[in-house]
């Protein structure tokens, strides 16, 4: 039963930190601090690259909306073949015949056309503002993705440090177990103990070796996960240069935490951007019900030019300038439906924002309490280690004096190992809780 509990503790501590397998230990080693790991991960992340591409696409939409306010020029060229017609001829002033409508089956036309929407009842401006709000929301989502990546790197980094610390604890436990085996063999040679005590000590040492092998394998697994995040090649071993005992920054008050989170959380800015974008889309939809004014101009160069009478099979040019006023009197309810859609989208985003503001204080309180709980657990684990160490010393002395049996020494070794693993787990929990609080603050 005791072995099952110990094995469960070791596996639970390390399996929670697992990822993919790392390369062999004889390959180049990449040593990283937490800050360096975060920097490399940001540079190597495909998710962040995708988020930046989405942000660029949203900015391009803004440019496209702005471009609709400017004049646009179109060049047109065409050729048309028509059937032959009878030439229409009338007598001229001098009596000579004059052709008014010749037979020209080959028709060529070129036109340079300019259109400029000078008044759109605010629709274009609303679309521009909506695109800018959406671009801001997408940019905020890119910041969210970056914060998520920082948290993931922190988790992987402290997983590597925790696994390394667990390996160190188990190495010490194996040394104690091997010392117990050596002592039992010496006592057996002196005829002080029966052979079964040596076998029990050897079995305990074998179990410690098994735990150590599992811990080392899982240390490679967590290192491989960190290497994946920082963009290291598969054949490179990654080591985290960090110490679980490093003290973090003191936790500010709840009011200070909430103020900082409300100002820095990119999720909130993204939701606010979506609310603003929906509001602007509603204004754009409503603007379609008002008159629109368009200025147009163009130059035609055609053979024959249909604007010039009489027609002639020669290249001639003409031009035109005009103002067009359009007013959609009835569109089947399309503009009203678009406006209603925007209203409901804005309301949905507002409700989401209210839910975020309601959840944020609870999240911050939870993260702060996690840190406090972890620190309390670490302090308790320190006391447990001191007690287990002292108990192991006393048991060892009594065993050396021949007062107690060997199984009590083995029990004391297991208790000390469990206390050390509990401390490692508690410190890892504190570091991860600090990383989660940092993420909750939007840093």
Protein Blocks (a to p, Z undefined) as FASTA:
>chain_A
ZZmmmmmmmmmmmmmmgccddddfkbccddddfklmmmmmmmmpmklmmmmmmmmmmmmm
mmmmmmmmpccddddddddddddddddddddfkopacdfbdcdfbccdddddddddfbgg
hmmmmmmmmmmmmmmmmmmmmmmmmmmmmmmmmmmmmmmmmmmmmmmmmmmmmmmmmmmm
mmmmmmmmnopacfklmmmmmmmmmmmmmmmmmmmmmmmmmmmmmmmmnopafkbccddd
ddfklccdddddfklmmmmmmmmmmklmmmmmmmmmmmmmmmmmmmmmpccddddddddd
ddddfkbccdddbdcddddddddddddfbgghmmmmmmmmmmmmmmmmmmmmmmmmmmmm
mmmmmmmmmmmmmmmmmmmmmmmmmmmmmmmmmmmmmmmnomacfklmmmmmmmmmmmmm
mmmmmmmmmmmmmmmmmmmnoZZ
